[in-house]
Amino acid sequence: MMPKHAIGPLAGVRVIDITTMILGPVATMLLADMGAEVIHIESPDGDPFRDVGDARSPRMSAAFLAVNRNKSSVVIDLKKPEGMGALLKLIETADVLVHNMRQAAADRLGLGYEAVAERKPDIIYAAGVGFGTEGPYCSKPAYDDIIQGLSGVAGLSSMSGDEPSYFPTVIADKLSGYALASAVAMALYRKATTGKGDKIEVPMFETMVHFNLLDHLGGGLFAPQTQRYGYTRMFSPYHRPVKTSDGYICIVANTDKQWRAIFRLIGRQELIDDGRFCTLKSRIENVVALYRIVHEAMGNRTTNEWIGLLDAEGVPCGHVSGLAQLEEDPHLQAIGFFSTMVHPTEGSLRVPGIPWKFASGTGGIRSLGPRLGEDTADVLREIGYCDGEIASISGRMP
């Protein structure tokens, strides 16, 4: 059963969400999950993500529902002066404004920081953009694949001898959405302690470069460069799940003790004293040979047999799950991570839970994704508009 009232650390915070697709909606969903009231502003045509992927009814795709729970939907035609006036009036009631437009486009609409802060001086103005506005790329359009390429993520596979390839999920959009939500939470803390708003810019490109280089800067950290870029272990051709007799297993051994246990389990005790593998430094230097030995030795037992043996020795390991298998994972089942909830128009939905827990009260799932404009009348009446004005503002004149 869905709670009727917001709970969680951000309960009482109002967010005006002028975002589309993935980056911005992920950020505002995270805020909504933690209790914030998120009013998702949509054009009369709606968020394009409403039409992406599987759907039971028009404009209500699974992709849209997945990143827009706990939000209301208000349709405002920002091409009309009365629409922009209504939006600014609504912003005056809010703590946070989030958009993912290029800044030049926001400025043209009259939604630049200065214009908004003039109406609401303590606003937290958060922009998820493709590129930082101070660089030469600032006017370029940005999509996940483009950012994966520019940030070096797509090129990582070429460092292990393959062609460049995209990470098979929209990692730049989603990760930048998490970063944007985190930045808003930081600004809310500052506002709580000082009473002052802030202007936030979270660019996808710079965020992904920072993320990518946390482990892959390598020798490039030193000036002048002393060694090659990259975390060497990641580029071994054997850095992949290990094939067992009936599937695959993932193993991450780090300590000398763990590697000695692996060598015993695969029947290669002589490797315990092999100079190539007896220290962390030597194992990294000989990682290709080390991983090849493990791959060649583990095809004689099932995945579960290996997990039992490795668990008993304290060696970190796990099986490889297919997407459809996640709902059957015993840990996720035990904590009730997935639940089945009923959407007013879309029927039963399988809903992933909120991963984070707060002793003071975790957020909750209050709604499962709005129909286009379903909250327009209620929200605009709240700030003083009558039905005729609402019809004009929303671009839905009879």
C-alpha positions as CSV (number, residue, x, y, z in Angstrom):
1,M,0.0,0.0,0.0
2,M,1.4,3.4,-0.9
3,P,1.6,6.1,1.8
4,K,-0.6,9.1,1.3
5,H,1.8,11.6,2.8
6,A,5.5,12.3,2.2
7,I,8.0,10.9,4.6
8,G,11.8,11.0,4.6
9,P,14.6,13.5,5.1
10,L,13.3,15.8,2.3
11,A,9.6,16.0,3.4
12,G,8.5,19.6,3.2
13,V,10.8,20.5,0.3
14,R,9.1,21.6,-2.9
15,V,10.9,21.0,-6.3
16,I,9.9,22.4,-9.6
17,D,11.1,20.0,-12.2
18,I,11.5,21.2,-15.8
19,T,13.4,18.2,-17.1
20,T,12.9,15.5,-19.7
21,M,14.3,12.1,-20.7
22,I,16.7,10.6,-18.2
23,L,19.3,12.8,-16.4
24,G,16.9,15.4,-14.9
25,P,14.1,12.9,-14.1
26,V,16.5,10.5,-12.4
27,A,17.7,13.4,-10.1
28,T,14.2,14.6,-9.3
29,M,12.9,11.0,-8.7
30,L,15.7,10.5,-6.1
31,L,14.6,13.8,-4.4
32,A,11.0,12.7,-4.6
33,D,11.8,9.2,-3.2
34,M,13.3,11.0,-0.1
35,G,10.1,12.8,0.5
36,A,10.3,16.0,-1.6
37,E,7.2,17.2,-3.4
38,V,8.2,17.2,-7.1
39,I,6.0,19.1,-9.6
40,H,7.1,17.9,-13.0
41,I,6.4,20.6,-15.6
42,E,5.6,19.3,-19.0
43,S,4.9,20.9,-22.4
44,P,1.5,20.2,-24.0
45,D,3.3,17.5,-26.0
46,G,4.7,15.9,-22.9
47,D,8.0,14.5,-22.0
48,P,9.3,12.6,-25.1
49,F,10.3,9.7,-22.7
50,R,6.6,8.9,-22.4
51,D,6.8,7.2,-25.8
52,V,10.1,5.2,-25.3
53,G,9.8,1.4,-25.0
54,D,7.1,-0.9,-23.7
55,A,3.7,0.5,-22.7
56,R,0.2,-0.6,-21.8
57,S,-1.4,2.6,-22.9
58,P,-0.2,5.7,-24.9
59,R,2.2,8.2,-23.3
60,M,2.8,5.9,-20.3
61,S,5.9,3.9,-21.2
62,A,7.7,1.7,-18.8
63,A,10.8,3.9,-19.3
64,F,8.9,7.0,-18.2
65,L,7.2,5.3,-15.3
66,A,10.6,4.0,-14.0
67,V,12.1,7.5,-13.5
68,N,9.0,9.6,-12.7
69,R,7.4,8.0,-9.7
70,N,6.4,10.2,-6.7
71,K,5.9,13.2,-9.0
72,S,2.9,15.2,-10.1
73,S,2.5,16.4,-13.7
74,V,1.5,19.9,-14.6
75,V,1.2,21.0,-18.2
76,I,2.3,24.6,-18.9
77,D,2.8,26.1,-22.4
78,L,6.0,28.0,-21.8
79,K,5.6,29.6,-25.3
80,K,2.8,31.7,-24.0
81,P,3.4,34.7,-21.7
82,E,0.7,33.5,-19.4
83,G,2.3,30.1,-19.2
84,M,5.7,31.6,-18.3
85,G,4.0,33.9,-15.7
86,A,2.3,30.8,-14.1
87,L,5.6,29.0,-14.0
88,L,7.4,31.9,-12.3
89,K,4.5,32.2,-9.8
90,L,4.9,28.5,-9.1
91,I,8.6,28.8,-8.6
92,E,8.0,31.5,-6.0
93,T,6.4,28.7,-3.8
94,A,9.4,26.3,-4.3
95,D,12.7,25.6,-2.7
96,V,14.4,24.1,-5.7
97,L,14.2,24.5,-9.5
98,V,15.8,21.7,-11.6
99,H,16.1,21.9,-15.4
100,N,18.3,20.1,-18.0
101,M,18.1,22.6,-20.8
102,R,21.2,24.1,-22.4
103,Q,21.8,27.3,-20.5
104,A,21.4,29.5,-23.6
105,A,17.9,28.0,-24.1
106,A,17.0,28.6,-20.5
107,D,18.1,32.2,-20.8
108,R,16.0,32.7,-24.0
109,L,12.9,31.4,-22.1
110,G,13.5,33.8,-19.3
111,L,14.6,31.0,-17.0
112,G,18.2,32.0,-16.4
113,Y,19.4,32.1,-12.9
114,E,19.3,35.9,-12.6
115,A,15.7,36.1,-13.8
116,V,14.6,33.3,-11.5
117,A,16.5,34.6,-8.5
118,E,15.0,38.0,-8.9
119,R,11.6,36.5,-8.3
120,K,12.8,34.0,-5.7
121,P,16.1,35.1,-4.1
122,D,16.6,32.0,-2.0
123,I,15.9,29.5,-4.8
124,I,18.2,26.5,-5.3
125,Y,18.7,26.7,-9.1
126,A,20.0,23.3,-10.3
127,A,20.9,22.8,-14.0
128,G,21.9,19.4,-15.4
129,V,23.7,20.3,-18.6
130,G,25.8,18.5,-21.2
131,F,28.9,20.6,-20.9
132,G,30.1,23.2,-18.5
133,T,29.0,26.7,-19.6
134,E,32.5,28.1,-19.5
135,G,34.0,25.8,-22.1
136,P,33.8,25.7,-25.9
137,Y,31.5,22.7,-25.9
138,C,28.8,24.5,-24.0
139,S,26.4,24.9,-26.9
140,K,26.8,21.4,-28.2
141,P,23.9,18.9,-27.7
142,A,24.7,16.1,-25.4
143,Y,23.4,12.5,-25.3
144,D,24.6,9.5,-23.3
145,D,26.5,7.9,-26.3
146,I,28.3,11.2,-27.1
147,I,29.4,11.7,-23.5
148,Q,30.6,8.1,-23.2
149,G,32.8,8.7,-26.2
150,L,34.1,12.1,-25.2
151,S,34.8,11.1,-21.6
152,G,36.9,8.1,-22.5
153,V,34.4,5.5,-21.3
154,A,33.6,4.1,-24.8
155,G,37.4,3.9,-25.4
156,L,38.2,1.8,-22.4
157,S,37.5,-1.4,-24.3
158,S,40.1,-0.5,-26.9
159,M,42.7,-0.6,-24.1
160,S,42.1,-4.3,-23.8
161,G,42.4,-4.9,-27.5
162,D,38.7,-4.6,-28.5
163,E,37.0,-1.9,-30.6
164,P,35.5,1.1,-28.7
165,S,32.1,0.2,-27.3
166,Y,29.3,1.8,-25.3
167,F,28.6,0.7,-21.8
168,P,25.2,-1.1,-22.3
169,T,23.2,1.2,-20.2
170,V,22.7,5.0,-20.1
171,I,25.5,5.3,-17.6
172,A,26.3,9.0,-18.2
173,D,22.7,10.1,-17.9
174,K,22.0,8.1,-14.8
175,L,25.2,8.8,-13.0
176,S,24.9,12.5,-13.7
177,G,21.3,12.4,-12.4
178,Y,22.7,10.9,-9.1
179,A,25.3,13.6,-9.0
180,L,22.7,16.3,-9.6
181,A,20.4,15.0,-6.8
182,S,23.4,14.9,-4.4
183,A,24.3,18.5,-5.3
184,V,20.8,19.6,-4.6
185,A,20.9,17.9,-1.2
186,M,24.1,19.7,-0.4
187,A,22.6,23.0,-1.3
188,L,19.5,22.3,0.8
189,Y,21.8,21.8,3.8
190,R,23.5,25.1,3.1
191,K,20.1,26.8,2.8
192,A,19.0,25.2,6.1
193,T,22.0,26.6,7.8
194,T,22.3,30.0,6.1
195,G,18.9,30.7,4.6
196,K,20.6,31.3,1.2
197,G,19.9,29.7,-2.1
198,D,22.5,28.7,-4.7
199,K,23.1,28.1,-8.4
200,I,24.2,24.6,-9.3
201,E,25.6,23.3,-12.6
202,V,26.2,19.6,-13.0
203,P,27.7,18.9,-16.5
204,M,27.5,15.4,-17.9
205,F,30.9,15.5,-19.7
206,E,32.9,16.8,-16.7
207,T,31.1,14.4,-14.3
208,M,31.9,11.4,-16.5
209,V,35.5,12.4,-16.9
210,H,35.9,12.8,-13.2
211,F,34.1,9.4,-12.7
212,N,36.2,7.6,-15.3
213,L,39.6,8.9,-14.0
214,L,39.1,8.0,-10.4
215,D,40.7,4.7,-11.1
216,H,42.0,5.2,-14.7
217,L,44.1,8.3,-14.3
218,G,46.9,5.9,-13.2
219,G,50.4,7.2,-14.0
220,G,48.7,10.3,-15.6
221,L,48.3,11.6,-12.0
222,F,51.9,12.5,-11.9
223,A,53.4,15.4,-13.7
224,P,55.3,14.6,-15.8
225,Q,53.5,11.3,-16.5
226,T,55.4,8.3,-15.1
227,Q,53.4,5.4,-16.4
228,R,50.5,4.7,-18.7
229,Y,47.0,5.7,-17.9
230,G,44.5,3.2,-16.7
231,Y,44.0,0.7,-13.9
232,T,45.9,-2.3,-15.4
233,R,43.8,-5.1,-14.0
234,M,40.7,-3.8,-15.8
235,F,42.3,-4.3,-19.2
236,S,43.3,-7.9,-18.9
237,P,41.6,-10.0,-21.7
238,Y,40.6,-12.3,-18.8
239,H,39.0,-9.6,-16.7
240,R,35.5,-11.0,-17.2
241,P,33.3,-13.5,-15.4
242,V,34.8,-17.0,-15.1
243,K,33.0,-19.8,-16.9
244,T,32.0,-22.7,-14.7
245,S,30.5,-26.0,-15.8
246,D,27.0,-24.5,-15.8
247,G,27.3,-20.8,-15.9
248,Y,29.6,-18.0,-14.8
249,I,31.0,-16.7,-11.5
250,C,32.6,-13.4,-10.5
251,I,35.6,-13.5,-8.2
252,V,37.5,-10.5,-6.7
253,A,40.4,-11.8,-4.6
254,N,42.6,-9.1,-3.1
255,T,44.7,-10.4,-0.2
256,D,47.5,-12.9,-0.1
257,K,45.3,-15.1,2.0
258,Q,42.5,-15.1,-0.5
259,W,44.8,-16.0,-3.4
260,R,46.4,-18.8,-1.4
261,A,42.9,-20.2,-0.9
262,I,42.1,-20.0,-4.6
263,F,45.3,-21.8,-5.5
264,R,44.5,-24.6,-3.1
265,L,40.9,-24.9,-4.4
266,I,42.0,-25.2,-8.0
267,G,44.7,-27.7,-7.2
268,R,47.6,-25.4,-7.9
269,Q,49.3,-25.2,-4.5
270,E,52.7,-24.7,-6.1
271,L,51.6,-21.2,-7.2
272,I,51.4,-20.1,-3.5
273,D,55.2,-19.6,-3.6
274,D,55.4,-18.5,-7.2
275,G,57.2,-15.1,-7.2
276,R,54.8,-13.8,-9.9
277,F,51.8,-14.2,-7.6
278,C,52.8,-13.9,-4.0
279,T,52.3,-10.2,-3.4
280,L,49.7,-7.7,-4.6
281,K,52.3,-5.8,-6.7
282,S,53.5,-8.9,-8.4
283,R,50.0,-10.1,-9.1
284,I,49.1,-6.8,-10.8
285,E,52.2,-7.0,-12.9
286,N,51.3,-10.5,-14.0
287,V,47.6,-10.2,-14.0
288,V,47.1,-11.7,-17.5
289,A,48.8,-14.9,-16.6
290,L,47.1,-15.0,-13.2
291,Y,43.6,-14.6,-14.6
292,R,44.2,-17.1,-17.4
293,I,45.2,-19.8,-14.8
294,V,41.9,-19.2,-12.9
295,H,39.8,-19.2,-16.1
296,E,41.3,-22.5,-17.2
297,A,40.9,-24.2,-13.9
298,M,37.3,-23.5,-12.9
299,G,35.3,-25.3,-15.6
300,N,35.0,-28.5,-13.7
301,R,32.5,-27.5,-11.0
302,T,29.1,-25.7,-11.0
303,T,28.7,-22.1,-10.1
304,N,27.0,-23.0,-6.8
305,E,29.8,-25.5,-5.9
306,W,32.4,-22.8,-6.5
307,I,30.5,-20.3,-4.5
308,G,30.2,-22.7,-1.5
309,L,33.9,-23.4,-1.6
310,L,35.0,-19.8,-2.0
311,D,32.5,-18.5,0.6
312,A,33.9,-21.0,3.1
313,E,37.4,-19.5,2.5
314,G,36.2,-15.9,2.7
315,V,37.0,-15.2,-1.0
316,P,34.6,-12.5,-2.5
317,C,32.5,-14.1,-5.2
318,G,29.0,-14.1,-6.8
319,H,27.0,-15.5,-9.7
320,V,26.1,-13.6,-12.8
321,S,22.4,-12.6,-12.8
322,G,20.3,-12.0,-15.8
323,L,18.0,-9.0,-15.6
324,A,14.9,-11.3,-15.3
325,Q,16.6,-13.2,-12.4
326,L,17.0,-10.2,-10.2
327,E,13.5,-10.5,-8.7
328,E,14.4,-14.0,-7.6
329,D,17.6,-13.0,-5.9
330,P,17.3,-14.3,-2.3
331,H,18.8,-11.2,-0.7
332,L,16.5,-8.9,-2.6
333,Q,13.5,-11.1,-1.7
334,A,14.5,-11.1,2.0
335,I,14.6,-7.3,2.2
336,G,11.4,-6.9,0.1
337,F,13.2,-4.8,-2.5
338,F,10.6,-5.5,-5.2
339,S,6.9,-4.9,-4.6
340,T,3.8,-5.1,-6.8
341,M,1.7,-2.0,-6.7
342,V,-1.4,-0.9,-8.7
343,H,-1.3,2.2,-10.9
344,P,-4.7,3.9,-11.3
345,T,-4.5,3.4,-15.1
346,E,-1.6,1.1,-15.9
347,G,-2.6,-1.8,-13.6
348,S,-0.1,-3.9,-11.6
349,L,3.5,-2.7,-11.8
350,R,6.6,-4.4,-10.4
351,V,8.4,-1.6,-8.5
352,P,12.0,-1.6,-7.4
353,G,12.4,-0.2,-3.8
354,I,14.4,2.6,-2.4
355,P,18.0,1.4,-1.6
356,W,18.9,3.9,1.1
357,K,17.6,3.6,4.7
358,F,17.4,6.4,7.3
359,A,16.8,5.5,10.9
360,S,14.8,8.8,11.2
361,G,12.5,7.7,8.4
362,T,13.3,6.6,4.9
363,G,11.3,8.0,2.0
364,G,8.5,6.0,0.3
365,I,6.7,5.3,-2.9
366,R,3.6,7.5,-2.9
367,S,2.6,7.4,-6.5
368,L,3.7,5.4,-9.6
369,G,4.1,8.0,-12.3
370,P,1.6,10.7,-13.5
371,R,-0.5,10.8,-16.6
372,L,0.2,13.8,-18.7
373,G,-1.1,16.9,-16.9
374,E,-3.2,15.0,-14.4
375,D,-2.3,17.5,-11.6
376,T,-2.4,20.7,-13.7
377,A,-5.7,22.0,-12.3
378,D,-5.1,21.2,-8.7
379,V,-1.6,22.8,-8.6
380,L,-2.5,25.9,-10.6
381,R,-5.7,26.5,-8.6
382,E,-3.6,26.4,-5.5
383,I,-1.7,29.5,-6.7
384,G,-4.8,31.4,-7.6
385,Y,-5.8,30.5,-11.2
386,C,-9.3,29.8,-12.3
387,D,-10.4,27.1,-14.8
388,G,-10.4,29.4,-17.8
389,E,-6.9,30.6,-17.1
390,I,-5.7,27.1,-16.5
391,A,-7.0,26.0,-19.9
392,S,-5.0,28.8,-21.6
393,I,-1.9,28.3,-19.5
394,S,-1.8,24.6,-20.3
395,G,-2.4,25.0,-24.0
396,R,-5.5,22.9,-23.7
397,M,-8.3,25.3,-24.7
398,P,-11.5,23.6,-25.6
